[in-house]
Amino acid sequence: MSNQTYDVVVVGGGNAALCAALSAREKGASVLVLERAPEDKRGGNSAFTGGGFRMVHHGTEDIKKVVPDLTEEEIGRSDFGTYTAGDYLDDLGRITQYYIDPDLAEAIVNNSFETVLWMRSRGARFIPNYGRQAYNVNGRFKFFGGIVIYANGGGRGLMELLYKSLETHGIPVRYRAQAQELLRDDRGITGVRARIDGREEIINARSVVLACGGFEANREMRTRYLGPGFDMAKVRGTRYNTGDGIQMALDIGAQSYGQWSGCHSVAWERYAGDFGDVEHPHAGYRHSYPFGIMVNSEGQRFVDEGADFRNYTYAKYGRVVLQQPGSFAWQIFDQQVKHVMRDEYKLRGATKVVADTLEGLVEKMQDVHPQNFLDTVRDYNAAVKQDVPFDPNVRDGRTTVGLAVNKTNWANTLEKPPFEAYSVGCGITFTFGGLKINPTSHVLDTEDTPIPGLYAAGELVGGLYYFNYPGSTGLMAGAVFGKIAGQEAAQYVAANPR
């Protein structure tokens, strides 16, 4: 049993949780972080991310504020473009079919740039995302899809720097700490019951921030809410996001919110392990599909691979792969696009076959109908509009004509050997259903009334994503609501002395 009382207890150990802890400490609160994982596996799903942040910016001057050591040479060969609040809101609306909670959307957008600057003041470091968000075309990089910066060292680098910042600011972390129950009285939250290193403890708290992820690592909840087959999906990230925070809040009357049947799921290495590997978090990515084609076991294409930039399609195509016969697909490329294929295709562990002919390739492609595949490629090649130049930095309009499933952009014929094919399954990143919060990160009850002293941020917030997800919004939203939750929790404690 613990006799110590903290102003703010943060449940979780990823980006949103640490932003909340640092923000609360900045406002003078005493803070404790409870991280379910052991220290060597800390960081939640954030540690597995590419580290991208989707933020409002108005060009080079804003990027220089976030990356002060940009060289003149880098500036000279980079077109950072702009990404206005209107652009961001349009993307959030369009990608979620306008189901996103508009108040939460505005909070993310309007706080995005200042939150990145604040994170920099807390020790985070950012660099331009060359190679993933801008390709070298004639010596110049043009950024696309609304994302320019990512954390130095990716998600893992971000978490190392934020944990170092916790130490600097005197914020203790307890590892192997699984929160199990929120404690409250008539005035509000009073603490957390947790199992820490196998022993049950009561942690007294005057406010709690829940930032401990969705339920993507809970097979039973995945199948119950996402549907049949999702028990077979691979978990791209941490094994510790099993829905505990959501359940604890629901148990004391919090309101469930968002698309509980929806999730972020991607085309992922078919034979990957059940959970992510934080040492090699990108090894399972297979995200160059816009520049090739994807076929199922029947040898047929089933999605428009070039519907939009990868940032706007990757999070919904995992579910589509899962729905194919056998729940797998193959991605096929030729040498014309080898130079724009992402680095993960070179990593060990890929299920990859190579051949100098398409006939030879399909012989090696396990479980694929050979003649259907050859017919599919023949029809696809004949349908490509070859008078339109290929440009990976823009929606180039190089399309196919007359197919049942046309490819809208980046349609290149498959004709220059050797040909390569990669087998993919479904990898789940995080779930979309969760708790209802207001723009100040207060958790709301079923009557939309804030539960006194309870706040939430990160993946367990519902109402943000529906059907799909605009890439690099997750870390940004987690940081925005984490920062807000921390400062609101500290202010609540100051205003309500016990």
C-alpha positions in Angstrom: 0.0 0.0 0.0 1.2 3.5 -0.8 0.8 6.4 1.6 2.2 9.0 -0.8 -0.3 11.2 -2.7 0.6 12.6 -6.1 -1.2 15.6 -7.6 -1.2 13.8 -11.0 -0.8 10.1 -11.8 -0.2 9.4 -15.5 -1.2 5.9 -16.6 0.9 4.9 -19.7 4.4 5.4 -20.9 4.2 6.6 -24.5 4.3 10.0 -26.2 0.9 11.2 -25.0 1.7 10.1 -21.4 5.1 11.7 -21.2 3.8 15.0 -22.7 1.1 14.9 -20.0 3.6 14.3 -17.3 6.0 17.0 -18.5 3.1 19.5 -18.9 1.7 18.8 -15.4 5.2 19.2 -13.9 5.7 22.4 -15.7 2.6 23.7 -14.0 4.0 22.8 -10.5 2.2 19.5 -9.9 3.8 16.4 -8.3 3.7 13.7 -10.9 4.1 9.9 -11.1 4.1 7.8 -14.3 2.9 4.2 -14.3 4.3 2.2 -17.2 3.0 -1.3 -17.6 6.1 -2.5 -19.6 9.5 -3.3 -18.2 12.0 -0.5 -18.6 13.6 -2.0 -21.7 10.3 -2.2 -23.5 8.9 1.2 -22.4 7.4 3.8 -24.7 4.1 2.2 -25.8 3.3 2.2 -29.5 5.1 5.5 -29.8 8.5 3.7 -29.7 7.4 1.6 -32.8 6.4 4.6 -34.9 8.3 6.3 -37.7 8.2 9.5 -35.5 6.3 11.7 -38.0 4.3 14.7 -36.9 1.6 16.2 -39.0 1.5 19.9 -38.2 0.3 23.2 -39.6 3.2 25.2 -41.1 3.6 28.0 -43.6 6.9 27.2 -45.2 10.6 27.4 -44.7 10.6 29.9 -41.8 8.3 27.7 -39.7 10.4 24.6 -40.5 13.5 26.5 -39.4 11.9 27.1 -36.0 11.4 23.4 -35.5 14.8 22.4 -37.1 17.1 25.4 -36.3 20.2 23.7 -37.7 18.8 23.3 -41.2 21.7 24.0 -43.6 21.4 26.5 -46.5 22.1 23.6 -48.9 19.1 21.6 -47.4 16.9 24.7 -47.7 18.0 25.3 -51.2 17.1 21.8 -52.5 13.8 21.5 -50.5 10.3 22.6 -51.3 8.7 22.3 -47.9 5.4 23.7 -49.3 2.8 24.9 -46.8 0.2 23.1 -44.8 -2.5 25.4 -43.5 -5.1 24.9 -40.8 -7.7 24.6 -43.6 -5.6 21.9 -45.4 -5.3 20.0 -42.1 -9.0 20.2 -41.3 -9.9 19.2 -44.8 -7.7 16.2 -44.6 -9.1 15.1 -41.2 -12.6 15.5 -42.5 -12.1 13.8 -45.9 -10.1 10.9 -44.6 -12.7 10.1 -41.8 -15.7 10.7 -44.0 -16.5 13.7 -41.9 -17.2 11.7 -38.8 -14.3 13.1 -36.8 -15.4 15.2 -33.8 -15.1 18.7 -35.1 -14.1 20.3 -31.7 -11.3 17.7 -31.2 -10.2 18.2 -34.8 -9.8 21.9 -34.3 -7.9 21.4 -31.1 -5.4 19.2 -32.8 -5.0 21.5 -35.8 -4.8 24.8 -33.9 -2.3 23.5 -31.3 -0.2 21.4 -33.6 2.7 23.8 -34.4 3.0 25.3 -30.9 2.9 21.8 -29.4 5.9 20.7 -31.6 7.8 23.8 -30.5 6.9 23.1 -26.9 8.1 19.5 -27.3 11.4 20.9 -28.6 11.6 23.0 -25.4 11.2 19.7 -23.4 14.1 18.0 -25.2 12.6 16.5 -28.3 14.5 17.0 -31.6 13.1 17.0 -35.2 14.5 16.7 -38.7 13.0 16.9 -42.2 11.6 13.5 -43.4 13.6 13.2 -46.7 13.1 9.9 -48.5 9.8 9.0 -46.9 7.9 12.2 -47.4 9.9 13.7 -50.3 11.7 12.0 -53.2 14.7 13.4 -55.1 13.4 14.4 -58.5 16.0 16.3 -60.6 18.0 17.2 -57.5 15.1 18.7 -55.6 12.9 17.4 -52.8 9.2 18.4 -52.8 7.4 17.4 -49.6 4.0 15.8 -50.1 1.0 14.6 -48.0 1.2 17.3 -45.3 4.2 15.9 -43.4 7.6 17.5 -43.3 9.2 16.6 -39.9 9.8 13.6 -37.8 11.5 12.9 -34.5 15.2 12.4 -34.7 15.8 8.7 -34.3 12.1 7.9 -35.1 9.7 6.9 -32.4 12.3 5.3 -30.3 14.6 8.3 -30.5 11.7 10.5 -29.4 10.9 8.3 -26.4 14.5 8.2 -25.3 14.7 12.0 -25.3 11.3 12.4 -23.5 12.3 9.9 -20.8 15.5 11.8 -20.4 13.4 14.9 -19.9 11.4 13.2 -17.2 14.6 12.5 -15.3 15.7 16.2 -15.8 12.4 17.4 -14.3 12.4 14.9 -11.4 9.4 12.9 -12.5 9.5 9.2 -11.2 8.5 6.3 -13.4 7.4 2.9 -12.0 7.7 0.1 -14.5 5.8 -3.2 -14.6 2.9 -1.2 -13.2 -0.4 -2.4 -14.6 -3.2 0.0 -13.5 -6.4 -2.0 -12.8 -9.0 0.3 -11.3 -9.7 4.0 -10.9 -10.7 5.0 -7.4 -13.2 7.8 -6.8 -15.4 9.4 -4.2 -18.2 11.9 -4.5 -15.8 14.7 -5.3 -13.9 12.9 -8.0 -10.9 10.7 -8.7 -8.9 9.7 -5.6 -6.3 7.2 -6.9 -5.5 4.1 -8.9 -5.3 0.5 -7.8 -2.4 -1.1 -9.7 -0.3 -4.3 -9.7 3.3 -3.3 -9.6 6.0 -6.0 -9.9 3.3 -8.5 -9.1 2.1 -6.7 -5.9 -1.1 -4.8 -5.5 -0.8 -1.2 -4.5 -3.1 1.8 -4.0 -1.6 5.0 -5.5 -3.3 8.0 -4.0 -3.9 10.7 -6.7 -5.8 13.9 -6.9 -6.1 13.6 -10.6 -5.4 10.9 -13.2 -4.4 11.1 -16.9 -5.1 7.9 -18.8 -2.7 7.6 -21.8 -2.2 3.8 -22.0 -3.3 2.9 -25.6 -6.2 1.2 -27.2 -7.1 -2.5 -27.2 -5.2 -3.7 -30.3 -3.1 -6.2 -28.4 -6.2 -7.9 -26.9 -7.3 -10.7 -29.3 -10.6 -11.2 -27.6 -11.5 -7.4 -27.8 -10.2 -7.2 -31.3 -12.5 -10.0 -32.5 -15.5 -8.7 -30.5 -15.3 -5.1 -31.8 -13.4 -5.2 -35.1 -14.9 -8.4 -36.4 -14.0 -12.0 -37.5 -10.5 -12.5 -38.6 -8.9 -9.8 -36.5 -7.8 -12.3 -33.9 -5.4 -13.4 -36.7 -3.9 -10.0 -37.4 -0.4 -9.2 -36.4 0.2 -6.5 -33.8 2.7 -4.0 -35.2 3.5 -2.4 -31.9 3.5 -3.1 -28.2 2.0 -6.2 -26.5 0.9 -4.1 -23.5 -2.0 -2.1 -25.1 -4.9 -4.4 -24.0 -7.6 -1.9 -23.4 -7.1 -1.6 -19.6 -7.4 2.2 -19.4 -10.6 2.3 -21.5 -12.2 -0.4 -19.4 -11.2 1.2 -16.1 -12.8 4.5 -17.2 -16.0 2.7 -18.5 -16.3 1.0 -15.1 -16.7 4.3 -13.4 -19.2 5.7 -15.9 -17.1 7.2 -18.7 -18.7 7.4 -22.1 -17.5 5.2 -24.9 -17.0 7.1 -28.2 -15.7 6.7 -31.7 -15.7 3.9 -34.2 -15.2 0.7 -32.1 -15.4 -1.4 -35.2 -12.5 0.6 -36.8 -8.8 0.4 -36.5 -5.5 1.5 -38.2 -4.3 -1.6 -40.0 -1.7 -1.9 -42.8 -0.2 -4.2 -45.3 2.5 -5.9 -43.1 5.0 -8.7 -43.5 2.9 -11.9 -43.9 5.0 -14.0 -41.6 5.8 -11.4 -39.0 5.7 -12.3 -35.3 2.6 -11.7 -33.2 3.9 -8.4 -31.8 6.3 -5.7 -33.0 10.0 -5.8 -32.5 11.2 -2.4 -31.0 14.7 -3.2 -32.2 13.5 -3.4 -35.8 10.1 -1.5 -35.7 10.0 -0.9 -39.5 11.0 -4.4 -40.7 7.4 -5.4 -41.4 6.4 -2.2 -43.3 5.4 -2.7 -46.9 4.4 0.8 -47.9 5.6 1.2 -51.5 2.5 -0.3 -53.0 1.4 3.0 -54.7 4.3 2.3 -57.2 3.4 -1.3 -57.9 0.3 -3.5 -57.9 -1.3 -5.8 -55.3 -2.9 -9.1 -56.1 -4.8 -11.7 -54.0 -4.6 -15.5 -54.1 -6.8 -15.5 -57.1 -4.2 -13.4 -59.0 -6.4 -10.4 -59.2 -6.0 -6.8 -58.1 -8.5 -5.6 -55.5 -7.6 -2.0 -54.5 -6.6 1.2 -56.3 -3.0 1.2 -55.2 -2.6 4.8 -56.4 -5.8 6.3 -55.0 -3.8 8.8 -53.0 -0.5 9.3 -51.3 0.5 6.4 -49.0 -0.2 8.7 -46.0 -3.9 8.7 -46.8 -4.5 5.0 -47.8 -2.1 2.8 -45.8 -4.1 2.7 -42.6 -7.2 1.2 -44.3 -5.6 -1.3 -46.7 -4.6 -3.7 -44.0 -8.3 -4.5 -43.4 -8.8 -5.0 -47.1 -5.9 -7.5 -47.3 -7.4 -9.3 -44.3 -10.7 -9.7 -46.2 -9.0 -11.4 -49.2 -9.1 -15.2 -49.5 -6.5 -16.5 -47.1 -6.0 -13.0 -45.6 -2.9 -12.3 -47.6 -1.8 -10.5 -50.8 1.4 -10.0 -52.9 2.9 -6.7 -53.9 4.6 -6.7 -57.3 7.3 -4.3 -58.7 9.7 -4.0 -61.6 13.0 -2.2 -61.9 11.4 1.0 -63.2 10.4 1.9 -59.6 13.2 0.3 -57.6 14.7 3.7 -56.9 11.5 4.9 -55.0 10.9 1.8 -53.0 11.2 2.3 -49.3 14.1 1.0 -47.3 12.1 -1.7 -45.5 12.0 -3.7 -48.7 15.8 -4.2 -48.3 15.6 -5.5 -44.7 16.0 -9.1 -43.7 12.9 -11.0 -43.0 10.8 -10.0 -46.0 8.9 -12.8 -47.8 10.3 -12.0 -51.2 10.6 -13.7 -54.6 12.5 -12.5 -57.7 12.4 -13.7 -61.3 13.4 -12.5 -64.8 10.0 -13.3 -66.2 6.4 -12.9 -64.9 5.8 -16.6 -65.5 8.8 -17.4 -63.4 7.7 -14.9 -60.7 4.2 -16.3 -60.3 5.6 -19.9 -60.0 7.4 -18.7 -56.9 4.4 -16.7 -55.5 3.0 -19.1 -53.0 -0.8 -19.8 -53.2 -1.5 -17.5 -56.2 -3.5 -18.6 -59.3 -0.8 -18.4 -62.1 -2.9 -17.8 -65.2 -5.2 -15.2 -63.5 -2.1 -13.4 -62.4 -0.6 -13.3 -65.9 -3.9 -12.1 -67.3 -4.2 -9.4 -64.6 -0.7 -8.1 -65.5 -1.3 -8.2 -69.2 -4.6 -6.3 -68.9 -3.0 -3.8 -66.4 0.0 -3.1 -68.7 -2.3 -2.5 -71.7 -4.4 -0.1 -69.6 -1.6 2.3 -68.4 -1.7 5.8 -69.9 2.0 6.0 -70.8 1.8 9.6 -72.2 1.6 11.0 -68.6 5.0 11.3 -66.9 5.6 9.4 -63.7 6.3 11.7 -60.6 6.3 10.2 -57.1 6.1 13.6 -55.4 2.7 14.6 -56.8 -0.6 12.9 -57.6 0.7 12.5 -61.2 -2.6 11.4 -62.8 -0.7 8.5 -64.6 -3.7 6.2 -64.5 -5.1 3.1 -66.1 -8.2 3.2 -68.3 -10.9 0.5 -68.6 -10.1 -1.8 -65.7 -12.6 -3.0 -63.2 -10.3 -1.5 -60.5 -8.4 1.4 -62.1 -5.2 2.7 -60.7 -5.5 6.5 -60.3 -1.9 7.6 -60.0 1.7 6.3 -60.5 0.6 3.5 -62.9 3.7 2.0 -64.4 3.8 -1.0 -66.6 5.4 -4.1 -65.2 7.9 -4.9 -67.9 11.5 -4.3 -66.8 13.0 -7.3 -65.1 14.0 -8.6 -62.7 10.5 -8.6 -61.2 10.0 -8.7 -57.4 7.0 -9.7 -55.3 6.5 -9.4 -51.5 3.9 -11.2 -49.5 1.8 -9.2 -47.0 -0.9 -9.8 -44.4 -2.6 -7.5 -42.0 -0.8 -5.6 -39.3 -2.9 -3.7 -36.7 -1.5 -0.5 -35.3 -4.2 0.9 -33.0 -7.9 0.8 -32.5 -10.3 3.8 -33.1 -12.9 3.2 -30.4 -12.2 4.7 -26.9 -13.3 7.3 -24.4 -15.1 10.6 -25.0 -13.1 13.7 -24.1 -13.7 17.4 -24.6 -11.1 19.7 -26.1 -9.6 20.2 -22.7 -8.9 16.5 -22.4 -11.5 15.9 -19.6 -13.1 12.5 -19.8 -16.8 12.8 -20.1 -19.5 10.6 -18.5 -22.6 9.3 -20.4 -24.3 12.7 -19.9 -21.3 14.6 -21.4 -20.3 15.9 -18.0 -16.6 15.9 -17.1 -15.6 13.3 -14.5 -13.8 15.4 -11.9 -10.0 14.8 -12.0 -10.0 12.4 -14.9 -8.3 13.2 -18.2 -7.2 11.2 -21.3 -4.9 11.4 -24.3 -3.5 9.2 -27.0 -4.9 6.1 -28.7 -7.6 5.6 -26.1 -9.4 8.8 -27.1 -12.4 8.0 -29.3 -13.9 10.2 -31.9 -10.8 11.1 -34.0 -10.5 8.4 -36.7 -13.2 6.6 -38.7 -12.6 4.1 -41.5 -9.1 5.5 -42.2 -6.4 7.7 -40.7 -4.2 10.5 -42.0 -0.6 9.5 -41.4 1.4 11.1 -38.6 -1.7 12.5 -36.9 -1.4 10.0 -34.0 1.8 11.3 -32.4 0.6 14.9 -33.1 -2.9 14.3 -31.4 -1.3 12.4 -28.6 1.1 15.3 -27.9 -1.6 18.0 -28.2 -4.0 16.3 -25.8 -1.3 15.0 -23.6 0.1 18.5 -23.1 -3.5 19.9 -22.5 -4.3 17.0 -20.1 -1.3 17.6 -18.0 -1.8 21.3 -17.6 -5.6 20.8 -17.0 -4.9 18.1 -14.3 -2.4 20.4 -12.6 -4.8 23.3 -12.7 -7.7 21.2 -11.4 -5.5 20.1 -8.4 -4.5 23.7 -7.6 -8.2 24.8 -7.8 -9.5 21.9 -5.6 -7.3 21.5 -2.6 -8.2 18.4 -0.4 
